[in-house]
């Protein structure tokens, strides 16, 4: 709490901000009586394995105009990761703030007890305690099922009813809370499925833009294609193994190398590489880990460390009350912070974030230089 007032936390991408997000924020204030809402939001790259559709500064400004009180950037190590690590990184930041009382997220099933049971089951499974489930999972995969489908079939023996697609991240949030032994309460808001999704909004923007659009208004993963091809050529020249990068298995590394000569477009390449064991997002994230030089060993070393800094992107007029309660290593203006603390540029998370920001500016033509962007205060 801050001055006796409840603080709610949400995890977001706002890619872009839409009516469903407004609905969630209204529910948080009405159902949970939160005075302040803090979000940890993806920065330049998002969990699906793509550059964010709009810049983080535009998304942060829209968020505080629509009801968020404080926007903190999720480092690219976590924002460009599987749902497990995406959730873990964001929840870890909210927990480290020490003043967030409740985590709230949208749920399609609207059954918190079942979601908690699933989260605990998956934690036990990761620890090797659910051996019968693991056995069945392998059997169903051996029969030719994709990993997601084999997982779904194997789970039917342990839980009645399907796991709804929109509940996946919620389960990951609950897993993160358990791993961190968090004291935060949890609240859920029933998803309104009649409201347009971020995916459909992005699709509509692309279609309305048409073939003559110069793409200055948003980014596309396709623009990363020449950068990635150059990066792969460089790694081959230097004999650096692709499976040394985060989330790139030996099998996927071999598939990437074997397909390099085909010269497919970025999205065609991902479609070619994906298979029963690799989803589109998994392949796309893996390619971007290679591009951003996020190594497996280094990434895993960072996961359980206390956050070395907190990048504050925006605050509402109400959210200014929170600023004095932030950790001392909070960054409001990146350029100023790095001048005062030049050693921060050698922090791994910072190096990855700075490079991700630089790469994003290369493909987002109306963006400004990362170090000149100012903290947004309404």
VMD Tcl script that draws the C-alpha trace (Angstrom):
set ca {
  {0.00 0.00 0.00}
  {0.91 3.66 -0.43}
  {-0.38 5.97 2.30}
  {-3.00 3.39 3.20}
  {-4.26 3.12 -0.39}
  {-4.36 -0.16 -2.32}
  {-1.99 -0.68 -5.25}
  {-2.85 -3.18 -8.01}
  {-0.33 -4.62 -10.43}
  {-0.92 -5.83 -13.99}
  {1.37 -7.36 -16.61}
  {0.93 -5.95 -20.09}
  {2.08 -5.45 -23.63}
  {-0.62 -2.96 -24.71}
  {0.29 -3.89 -28.26}
  {-1.78 -1.80 -28.85}
  {-3.92 -0.57 -25.96}
  {-7.60 -1.38 -26.66}
  {-11.11 -1.58 -25.21}
  {-10.37 -4.89 -23.50}
  {-7.62 -3.21 -21.52}
  {-9.97 -0.37 -20.54}
  {-12.49 -3.00 -19.41}
  {-9.81 -4.67 -17.25}
  {-8.76 -1.39 -15.60}
  {-12.36 -0.45 -14.86}
  {-12.87 -3.86 -13.27}
  {-9.77 -3.46 -11.10}
  {-10.99 -0.17 -9.67}
  {-14.59 -1.32 -9.24}
  {-14.10 -4.91 -8.01}
  {-10.86 -4.57 -6.04}
  {-11.05 -0.89 -5.04}
  {-7.50 -0.15 -6.12}
  {-6.43 3.46 -5.84}
  {-3.31 2.98 -7.98}
  {-2.61 0.63 -10.91}
  {1.00 -0.20 -11.80}
  {1.92 -2.13 -14.93}
  {5.09 -3.90 -16.04}
  {4.95 -3.57 -19.83}
  {6.99 -5.13 -22.63}
  {9.44 -2.75 -24.22}
  {10.69 -3.02 -27.78}
  {9.97 -6.72 -28.38}
  {6.97 -8.77 -27.34}
  {6.27 -12.29 -26.16}
  {5.02 -13.56 -29.53}
  {8.52 -13.08 -30.92}
  {8.09 -9.81 -32.79}
  {9.00 -6.14 -32.48}
  {6.26 -4.23 -30.69}
  {3.70 -2.80 -33.12}
  {4.11 0.71 -31.70}
  {6.96 2.18 -29.68}
  {7.00 1.62 -25.93}
  {6.76 5.38 -25.39}
  {3.57 5.67 -27.44}
  {2.07 2.65 -25.68}
  {3.08 3.96 -22.23}
  {1.58 7.38 -22.92}
  {-1.69 5.84 -24.13}
  {-1.79 3.62 -21.03}
  {-1.50 6.48 -18.53}
  {-4.09 8.44 -20.50}
  {-6.48 5.49 -20.14}
  {-6.11 4.67 -16.44}
  {-2.66 3.22 -15.68}
  {-0.77 5.19 -13.01}
  {2.78 3.90 -13.49}
  {4.45 2.09 -16.41}
  {7.66 0.12 -15.85}
  {9.46 -1.50 -18.77}
  {9.91 -5.27 -18.78}
  {13.51 -6.02 -19.92}
  {13.82 -7.75 -23.28}
  {15.25 -10.87 -21.60}
  {11.74 -11.48 -20.24}
  {9.52 -9.72 -22.78}
  {10.94 -11.88 -25.58}
  {10.56 -15.19 -23.75}
  {8.15 -18.08 -23.25}
  {5.08 -17.38 -21.13}
  {6.80 -18.92 -18.10}
  {9.73 -16.49 -18.12}
  {7.69 -13.56 -19.41}
  {5.42 -13.92 -16.38}
  {8.29 -14.61 -13.99}
  {10.21 -11.47 -14.97}
  {7.18 -9.21 -14.68}
  {5.94 -10.65 -11.37}
  {9.47 -10.44 -9.97}
  {9.57 -6.70 -10.67}
  {6.14 -6.14 -9.09}
  {7.24 -8.13 -6.03}
  {10.50 -6.19 -5.71}
  {8.63 -2.87 -5.61}
  {7.26 -4.04 -2.22}
  {4.18 -1.80 -2.37}
  {1.96 -3.77 -4.80}
  {-0.90 -5.40 -2.88}
  {-2.69 -7.43 -5.53}
  {-1.97 -8.87 -8.98}
  {-4.99 -8.77 -11.29}
  {-5.37 -10.38 -14.71}
  {-8.11 -11.31 -17.16}
  {-9.39 -14.88 -17.24}
  {-11.58 -16.64 -19.76}
  {-12.57 -19.48 -17.42}
  {-12.96 -17.15 -14.42}
  {-12.07 -19.99 -12.04}
  {-9.17 -18.94 -9.83}
  {-9.10 -22.17 -7.80}
  {-8.73 -24.29 -10.95}
  {-6.05 -21.98 -12.31}
  {-4.13 -22.28 -9.03}
  {-4.39 -26.08 -9.18}
  {-3.05 -26.11 -12.73}
  {-0.19 -23.77 -11.78}
  {0.86 -26.02 -8.91}
  {0.59 -29.09 -11.12}
  {2.89 -27.57 -13.74}
  {5.38 -26.56 -11.07}
  {5.46 -30.13 -9.77}
  {5.82 -31.36 -13.35}
  {8.82 -29.07 -13.92}
  {10.38 -30.52 -10.77}
  {9.90 -34.04 -12.14}
  {7.22 -35.02 -9.63}
  {4.42 -35.76 -12.12}
  {6.04 -38.82 -13.69}
  {2.82 -40.40 -14.99}
  {1.92 -37.20 -16.80}
  {5.43 -36.95 -18.28}
  {5.18 -40.56 -19.46}
  {1.85 -39.94 -21.17}
  {3.12 -36.71 -22.72}
  {6.04 -38.56 -24.34}
  {3.74 -41.33 -25.58}
  {1.35 -38.90 -27.25}
  {4.24 -37.02 -28.87}
  {5.68 -40.32 -30.13}
  {2.35 -40.93 -31.88}
  {2.88 -37.81 -33.98}
  {1.04 -35.18 -31.96}
  {2.49 -31.71 -31.66}
  {3.73 -30.74 -28.21}
  {0.73 -28.45 -27.48}
  {-1.72 -31.16 -28.60}
  {0.10 -33.95 -26.70}
  {0.10 -31.76 -23.60}
  {-3.62 -31.13 -23.94}
  {-4.44 -34.85 -24.29}
  {-2.15 -35.91 -21.42}
  {-3.71 -33.35 -19.08}
  {-7.19 -34.77 -19.62}
  {-6.32 -37.62 -17.25}
  {-5.59 -35.14 -14.45}
  {-8.00 -32.25 -15.05}
  {-11.50 -32.32 -16.48}
  {-12.27 -29.73 -19.11}
  {-9.93 -27.98 -21.51}
  {-7.42 -25.30 -20.63}
  {-8.69 -22.24 -22.43}
  {-6.14 -20.46 -24.59}
  {-6.64 -17.12 -22.86}
  {-5.87 -18.66 -19.46}
  {-2.32 -19.73 -20.32}
  {-0.65 -16.52 -19.18}
  {-2.75 -16.43 -16.01}
  {-1.45 -19.88 -15.09}
  {2.10 -18.64 -15.72}
  {1.51 -15.64 -13.42}
  {0.34 -17.97 -10.65}
  {3.37 -20.21 -11.18}
  {5.63 -17.16 -10.84}
  {3.89 -16.07 -7.63}
  {4.46 -19.56 -6.18}
  {8.12 -19.65 -7.21}
  {8.75 -16.24 -5.69}
  {6.79 -17.01 -2.50}
  {4.98 -13.76 -3.18}
  {2.74 -12.16 -0.58}
  {0.63 -10.41 -3.23}
  {-3.08 -11.22 -3.36}
  {-4.57 -12.34 -6.68}
  {-7.70 -11.13 -8.41}
  {-9.22 -12.06 -11.76}
  {-11.55 -10.20 -14.11}
  {-13.74 -12.20 -16.48}
  {-12.59 -11.55 -20.05}
  {-15.08 -9.84 -22.33}
  {-14.68 -11.87 -25.52}
  {-16.92 -9.52 -27.49}
  {-14.23 -6.84 -27.47}
  {-11.67 -6.79 -30.29}
  {-8.31 -8.41 -29.51}
  {-4.92 -6.79 -30.07}
  {-4.28 -9.31 -32.87}
  {-7.44 -8.30 -34.76}
  {-6.67 -4.60 -34.26}
  {-3.16 -5.03 -35.68}
  {-4.66 -6.92 -38.63}
  {-7.16 -4.14 -39.29}
  {-4.42 -1.49 -39.18}
  {-2.31 -3.43 -41.69}
  {-5.26 -3.87 -44.04}
  {-6.38 -0.25 -43.80}
  {-2.83 0.92 -44.42}
  {-2.73 -0.85 -47.78}
  {0.11 -1.61 -50.12}
  {1.14 2.04 -50.48}
  {1.79 2.50 -46.77}
  {5.40 3.39 -45.99}
  {5.07 1.54 -42.65}
  {6.09 4.60 -40.70}
  {3.14 4.17 -38.34}
  {4.05 0.72 -37.02}
  {6.70 -1.98 -37.19}
  {6.79 -5.36 -38.92}
  {8.96 -8.39 -38.19}
  {9.80 -8.62 -41.91}
  {12.04 -5.57 -41.55}
  {14.34 -7.62 -39.32}
  {15.09 -10.13 -42.10}
  {18.27 -8.53 -43.53}
  {19.66 -7.95 -40.03}
  {19.08 -11.58 -39.12}
  {20.63 -12.97 -42.30}
  {23.72 -10.85 -41.76}
  {23.90 -12.02 -38.14}
  {23.72 -15.69 -39.16}
  {26.44 -15.18 -41.77}
  {28.61 -13.55 -39.13}
  {28.11 -16.41 -36.67}
  {28.90 -19.00 -39.34}
  {32.10 -17.15 -40.21}
  {33.13 -17.06 -36.55}
  {32.06 -20.70 -35.99}
  {29.70 -19.81 -33.12}
  {27.12 -22.53 -32.52}
  {23.50 -21.45 -32.82}
  {22.44 -23.68 -29.95}
  {24.51 -21.50 -27.60}
  {21.69 -18.94 -27.80}
  {18.71 -18.92 -25.49}
  {15.92 -21.35 -26.33}
  {17.67 -22.64 -29.48}
  {17.84 -26.43 -29.30}
  {20.40 -28.41 -31.31}
  {17.63 -29.67 -33.57}
  {16.29 -26.18 -34.24}
  {19.84 -24.90 -34.81}
  {20.34 -27.59 -37.48}
  {17.03 -26.69 -39.13}
  {17.99 -23.00 -39.23}
  {21.38 -23.75 -40.80}
  {19.91 -26.16 -43.34}
  {17.23 -23.69 -44.45}
  {19.45 -20.61 -44.70}
  {20.08 -21.01 -48.45}
  {16.34 -20.96 -49.26}
  {16.17 -17.14 -48.86}
  {12.59 -17.13 -47.64}
  {10.91 -14.06 -46.22}
  {11.03 -13.76 -42.44}
  {7.49 -15.05 -41.86}
  {7.88 -17.78 -44.52}
  {11.10 -18.84 -42.84}
  {9.40 -19.19 -39.47}
  {6.55 -21.16 -41.04}
  {9.12 -23.45 -42.67}
  {11.00 -24.01 -39.40}
  {8.00 -24.59 -37.17}
  {6.83 -28.15 -36.74}
  {5.17 -30.42 -34.21}
  {7.75 -29.50 -31.55}
  {8.11 -25.80 -32.38}
  {5.36 -23.21 -32.42}
  {5.55 -20.09 -34.56}
  {6.28 -17.96 -31.49}
  {8.99 -20.31 -30.23}
  {10.83 -20.19 -33.56}
  {10.46 -16.42 -33.88}
  {11.73 -15.82 -30.34}
  {14.70 -18.13 -30.97}
  {15.70 -16.25 -34.10}
  {15.49 -12.95 -32.25}
  {17.57 -14.29 -29.36}
  {20.25 -15.00 -31.96}
  {19.87 -11.53 -33.45}
  {20.04 -9.80 -30.05}
  {22.95 -11.97 -28.86}
  {21.09 -13.39 -25.85}
  {23.07 -16.48 -24.90}
  {21.55 -19.43 -23.05}
  {24.11 -19.57 -20.25}
  {24.09 -15.83 -19.64}
  {20.29 -15.61 -19.72}
  {19.87 -18.33 -17.11}
  {22.44 -16.66 -14.87}
  {20.31 -13.49 -14.88}
  {16.91 -15.05 -14.21}
  {17.08 -15.27 -10.43}
  {19.04 -12.10 -9.76}
  {17.43 -9.04 -8.20}
  {16.60 -6.51 -10.92}
  {19.65 -4.24 -11.40}
  {17.47 -1.29 -12.47}
  {13.85 -0.30 -13.09}
  {13.10 1.65 -16.28}
  {10.15 3.96 -15.56}
  {8.42 4.99 -18.78}
  {5.40 7.01 -17.65}
  {3.25 8.11 -14.73}
  {-0.17 9.69 -14.44}
  {-0.82 12.71 -12.24}
  {-2.08 10.29 -9.58}
  {0.87 7.99 -10.14}
  {3.32 10.72 -9.13}
  {2.50 9.70 -5.55}
  {4.34 6.44 -6.25}
  {7.58 7.92 -7.55}
  {9.17 8.62 -4.16}
  {8.50 5.01 -3.14}
  {10.41 3.49 -6.07}
  {13.80 1.79 -5.58}
  {16.84 4.10 -5.80}
  {18.06 2.39 -8.99}
  {14.96 3.50 -10.92}
  {15.66 5.16 -14.28}
  {13.49 8.04 -15.49}
  {15.69 9.48 -18.21}
  {17.98 6.90 -19.75}
  {20.57 9.32 -21.15}
  {20.99 11.13 -17.84}
  {21.11 7.89 -15.84}
  {23.87 6.40 -18.00}
  {25.92 9.60 -17.77}
  {25.68 9.46 -13.98}
  {26.27 5.69 -13.86}
  {28.34 4.72 -16.94}
  {29.01 1.32 -15.33}
  {25.34 0.43 -15.88}
  {26.07 0.03 -19.60}
  {28.00 -3.14 -18.75}
  {25.04 -4.78 -17.02}
  {23.80 -7.64 -19.21}
  {20.13 -6.71 -18.99}
  {21.00 -3.13 -19.92}
  {23.21 -4.19 -22.84}
  {20.42 -6.35 -24.24}
  {17.84 -3.59 -23.70}
  {20.02 -0.92 -25.31}
  {20.69 -3.07 -28.36}
  {17.01 -4.04 -28.63}
  {16.10 -0.34 -28.50}
  {18.66 0.53 -31.15}
  {17.44 -2.24 -33.44}
  {13.82 -1.19 -32.93}
  {14.66 2.39 -33.93}
  {16.23 1.09 -37.13}
  {12.91 -0.37 -38.26}
  {10.56 2.19 -36.65}
  {11.24 5.17 -38.82}
  {9.42 7.84 -36.80}
  {11.05 6.91 -33.51}
  {13.59 9.05 -31.72}
  {16.97 8.04 -30.33}
  {16.49 5.89 -27.24}
  {18.67 7.95 -24.91}
  {16.84 11.18 -25.72}
  {13.37 9.92 -24.90}
  {11.97 11.51 -21.76}
  {9.99 10.05 -18.91}
  {6.30 10.74 -19.62}
  {4.53 12.56 -16.82}
  {0.90 13.65 -17.13}
}
mol new
graphics top color blue
foreach p $ca { graphics top sphere $p radius 0.5 }
foreach p [lrange $ca 0 end-1] q [lrange $ca 1 end] { graphics top cylinder $p $q radius 0.2 }
display resetview
